[in-house]
Amino acid sequence: MANYERELIHDGLNKYRVVKGKSRNEVNLKCDAIQAQWDEQWLRKKEVEKQRSKKEKSRKLIEDKTEIAKNKTAEAEMIIEKSQSLLHSKDKLFFKWNNLYDNTEFEEEDPFLPPRVKKNKLKLVNIPRKPVSTDEVFNAKMSIFTKLSKKKANDHAKRNQDRFAEALSQWTIAKNEADKINNRMEEEENSRIAKIQDSNKAKYKKELKEWKDRKRQFESIINEQHKGIDIFIQKHKEADRDTVVDFVLETLDLINYPISFKHKYDVEFDPESGICVVDYYFPVIEDMPTLKSVTYIKSRDDFKQTMISKTALNTLYDDVVYQIVLLVFERIFGSESYGKIKSIVLNGRVNTIDKTTGKRIEPCILSVKVNRSEFNNLDLKNIDAKAWFKSAKGVSATKIALITPVAPVMTISKNDSRFIDSYSVTSEMNEESNLAAMDWQDFENLIREVFEQEFNANGGEVKITQSSRDGGVDAIAFDPDPIRGGKIVIQAKRYTNVVGVANVRDLYGTVMNEGATKGILVTTANYGNDSYDFAKDKPITLLNGANLLHMLEKHGHKARIDISEAKEIMREKI
């Protein structure tokens, strides 16, 4: 029979045992053996758990990295998809005139007059009860002996009366003193309340005035802002150049793209013809998304990126560029609800580096002109941007990604500070010759001379064939260049009004009759919308006043064009 026993517990293995033996030494030996066995089991269990945890962490890490790769792939696909569907974006922001108005309300609450001050509960002096002659104390009963004596009875009655009179006198004194004290306390309390009320009223009056002043100032600022917007809208309705330009710039600022590139654009507007010229800086191919997918390689514990092919990248770039063209037209025409912009010339430029010189350049890579009526007939949901561009007789290289410069359909002239159109102030710019007011013979010789200098540089020559007093001059230029040269018909119009399409048709007829390779029409004014439409698919170049000034400056001639001044001079001659 065992005489000794000992309990063994292992929390990790969750085991319990009672060890028994005949001696303490036997029990200890048994316990040591069991404990060693349990410890070994515990170490094996911990190692198994460690390996399981390690595998679990590894599995979780693989899952996390696989998920990261999946998310990066989804993000890359989304960017490419959004780039391919710019015209179908759901988050298009159009310029809305009402959004210009600040409809913020004056949120500061008006001050309030505090409620009347509560009257403190006063500890007034108590006024004792007024004695009454019928009180028992003033009607002491007479004894039998007093009643038997008339004199004693009268004395007794008089004593009662005297006591009452004395009590009434004392009460009156006490009441008057109490009333005096109580009235003073009431007056002091009323005075305290009146002072607080007056202070509160004065403070409220001051705060109310300041609040009204702030509200009036706030409303004045809002009203001034609204008046400014009303003027802005009215000027837009009147086709004010600067206002329309600001409107277009604001509209273009609202365009968002899924790709990141520097947004830059220059805008000019001709109120007379309703033509808006936009120099829009497009992304370069390096701005395009190139990541197609990301895969996690388990064996290498690394991410593998798959890029889109060069062919696919070029296709994507072309697609994005042509979609941006339509997007710009859509936003401007869609936002300009007053119909002052009748057509838009979009010159697509890029800011890139010329690999042959290492210098930064900004060539025009595409140019297209679109009338509002033509654009409104388009269904942008189903349109092929590139096919439309070709049908609209847009000018661009076959592959946009090659960055091949093209001649703009129409250029922006606003940077030429000497050119002042009919709506500009011209009083301070009178230091040089005004081409629009020049004598017609002087103008004829000037045109001949500048075109001679232009073509003589390449061995060509210019001959005047006809001149007329209406300011027109015909000339024939012969360019010996075997590729771009040939016979060129030049017509110039010293006009102060828009050159109509009839003049362009006449030039085209002359080019055909002369068998010329090209026709050039140059004017001191500008051209109408119809003129550009007629010329854009024909061998005709239209040079407006800004182009003429540029050509003159190129050959060392200083001049200016002031239409308003020329009209005034002509009126004085009539």
C-alpha positions, 0 to 999 in steps of 0.5 A: 500500500502506497504511503506517499503521493504527489500531484503533477500538473502541466498547463500547456498539455492540460494534463493532471496526474497523482503519482503514488509510491511506497517512499518519497524517493520513489514518488520523486523519481516517478514524477521526474520521469513523467515531467521529462516525458511531458516536457518533451511532448510540450516541446514537440507540440510547440514546434508543430505549432510553430511550423503551423504558424509559420506556414499560416503566415506564409500562406497569408503573406502569399494571399496578401501579395496575390491580392496586391497583384490583383488590385494593381492589375485591376487599377491598371485595367481601370486606368486603361479602360477609362483612357479608352472611354474618355467620351463615355465618362460618367463624371463629366463636368460642364460649365454652368453659369448658375454655379458662378453665383455664390449662394452662401447664406449669412449663417450667423444667428441674430443676437437675442435680448436676454429674458427679464431678470428674475427678482430675488426673493427678499427677506422682508421684515415681518410686520406683526399682526395689528391689534384689535380692540376685541382681542382677549388681552384687551378685554380682561374680565372683571371680578365680582368685587370690581363689578360691585363698584362702578368706579372700579368697573370704569377703571378696569375698562379704562385700563383695557382701553389704555392697553389697547391704545399702547399696543396699537401705538407700538404696532404702528411704530413697528409697522412703519419701521418695517415698511421703511426697511422693506420699501428700501429693500424693494427699491434696491432690488428694483434698481438692481434689476433696472440696471441689469435690464438697461445693460442688457438692452444696451448690449443687445442694441450694440450687438444687433447693430454690429450683426446687421452691419456684418450681414449688410456687408456680407450681402453687399459682397455677395451682391457685388459678386452677383453683379460682376457675374451678371456683367460677365454673362451680359458681356458673353452674350455680347460676344466680348472677346476677353469674356468668351476667352475667360469662359473657355478657359474656365470650361477647359479647367473642368476637364479631368483625365484618368492620366496625369499630364500638364494641362495647358491651353491658349485661347483666342476668340474673334467676335466678328466671325464667332471663331474660337481658336484653342491651342491645346497641349496634349499628353505625350506618349510617355504620359500614357499608362503602360502597365497591363497587369501584375502577377505575384510569382510565388517561387521567386517571392516577387511581382512580375509586371506585364506592360502593354505592347508598343503597338497597343501603346501607340493605338491607345495614344492615338485613341486618347488624343482623338478622344480629347479633341472631341472632348474639348469640342463637347465641353465648349459647345455643350457649356456655351449656351448662348451660341456666340462660339459658332466654330472652334479651331483646335490646334493640338500641341505637345511639349516634348524634346527634339531628339535631334537637338535635345531642346524642348519644342512645342510642335502642333501635331494636329489641327481641325476646325468644326462648326457648332451645327456640325458637331451638334449632329454627332452621336458621341456614344457611338462615334469613332474619334479617329474616323470622325477626325478624318471626315472633319478634314482634320490635319495630323500625321498618320501616327500621332505618336511620331510627333510629326509637326503639321500646319495649324488650320488657324493660329492664335494671334493674341500675342502680337501686341501690334494687332488691334482688332475692331473692338480694341482701344487704339489711341495709344498705338499710333507710332507706326504705319497702319496697314489697314489705312495705308494708301492702296498703291503703297499697300500694293508695293509692300505686298509685292516686296514682302512676298518677293523677299519670302520667295527670293530666299529659295530662288523664286520670283514674284510678279504683280499682274493686276492691281485695283483701287479697292485695295486688292492686288494679284500676283504670281509667285514662281517657287522652283522647289521641286516638291512644294514649289510651282506656280502660286497665285497671291491675292491681298485685300486691304480690308477693314471688314471680314473677308467673305467666302466669295473672295476665297471662291474667286481665288480658288477659281483663279488657281484652277484657271491658272493651273497653279499649285496653290493660292494664297489670300492675305488680308489686313482683317480676318476671315469669316467662318465660311471662308475657313470651311471652304478653304480647309480641303483645298490648296489654299492658304488664308493669312489674316492680319496677324499672319501678315504682320508676322511675315513683315516682321520676319523680313524686317518691316515694322507695322501695325494693324488698327481696324478702328482707326482705318475705318475712321480715316476712311469715313473722314475721306468720304 
